[in-house]
C-alpha cells in the first residue's frame, strides 16, 4: 500500500527549503520503501528489507550522489 504526503516547506539535501512529496510503499521485495522528491530536484530513497538491513541513497539535484550506504542488521 502506497501513501503520499506533501510538504510545503521541507529542507532538501542541498540546503534549500522547498516543497516535497514523500512516498511510502510496502511490497514483497522490500519491507518498506520511502522516497522523498524535493521541488529542487534532490531525491532521498530508503529501503528497509525483511532481514532488517537498510539501504539509503541521497542524490543532489545536480546528480551528485551525496550518500549511498547499506546498513546490515546486527
C-alpha positions in Angstrom: 0.0 0.0 0.0 1.4 3.4 -1.0 0.9 6.6 0.9 1.9 10.1 -0.3 2.5 13.1 1.9 3.0 16.6 0.6 5.2 19.1 2.4 5.1 22.8 1.6 8.4 23.7 3.3 11.0 20.9 3.7 14.7 21.3 3.8 16.3 19.4 0.8 19.7 17.7 0.9 21.2 20.8 -0.9 20.0 23.1 1.9 17.2 24.8 0.1 13.7 24.9 1.7 11.3 23.7 -1.0 8.1 21.7 -1.5 8.5 17.9 -1.3 6.5 14.8 -1.8 7.1 11.8 0.5 6.1 8.4 -0.9 5.9 5.3 1.3 5.3 1.8 0.0 5.3 -1.7 1.4 5.9 -4.6 -1.0 7.2 -8.1 -1.3 10.9 -7.3 -2.0 11.4 -4.5 0.5 9.5 -4.3 3.7 9.4 -0.6 3.4 10.4 1.9 0.7 10.4 5.6 1.4 11.3 8.2 -1.2 11.2 11.9 -0.9 11.2 14.0 -4.1 12.1 17.7 -3.5 11.0 20.6 -5.6 14.6 21.5 -6.4 15.2 18.0 -7.9 17.0 16.4 -4.9 15.9 12.8 -4.0 16.2 10.7 -0.9 15.5 7.0 -1.1 15.5 4.4 1.8 14.7 0.7 1.5 14.2 -1.3 4.7 14.4 -5.1 4.0 12.8 -8.1 5.7 16.2 -9.1 7.2 16.5 -5.7 9.0 19.1 -4.2 6.6 18.5 -0.7 5.3 19.8 0.9 2.1 20.0 4.7 1.9 20.7 6.9 -1.1 20.6 10.7 -1.3 21.0 12.5 -4.6 21.7 16.2 -5.1 19.6 18.0 -7.7 22.8 18.3 -9.9 23.0 14.4 -10.0 25.8 14.0 -7.4 25.3 11.1 -5.0 25.7 12.7 -1.5 25.2 9.4 0.4 24.9 5.8 -0.5 25.1 3.1 2.2 23.8 -0.3 3.2 23.4 -0.9 6.9 23.1 -4.5 7.8 21.2 -5.9 10.8 23.4 -7.0 13.6 
